[in-house]
Amino acid sequence: MVLGLYQCLVRGVGREGAIVRLKVRGIGAAAGIVIPKPVLRRLGLAKGDTVFLIETADGFRVVANDPEFEEQMTLAERVMKKRREMLRELAKS
């Protein structure tokens, strides 16, 4: 499935399933989309931040966090909690 040329589904803007129409604009030899300020606020983003475009069965999602990194951090937290004593001993050396 390919992102529509003139619109993208951005979930969670004001209400679940909101659709925000975004215009594809030329940026030199590339193309980009302008994200409206209310959407930037909802995503907690500012100019220069990185977003992730995730392909789903329904289309694409734009998210402000890296889902793979989040998964890795969750696993790391589990290991740190389970091996707390060992990590304390390693920190002493």
Secondary structure as GFF3:
##gff-version 3
##sequence-region A 1 93
A	DSSP	beta_strand	8	9	.	.	.	ID=ss1
A	DSSP	beta_strand	19	20	.	.	.	ID=ss2
A	DSSP	beta_strand	24	27	.	.	.	ID=ss3
A	DSSP	beta_strand	30	33	.	.	.	ID=ss4
A	DSSP	alpha_helix	37	43	.	.	.	ID=ss5
A	DSSP	beta_strand	52	56	.	.	.	ID=ss6
A	DSSP	beta_strand	59	63	.	.	.	ID=ss7
A	DSSP	alpha_helix	67	82	.	.	.	ID=ss8
A	DSSP	alpha_helix	84	92	.	.	.	ID=ss9
###
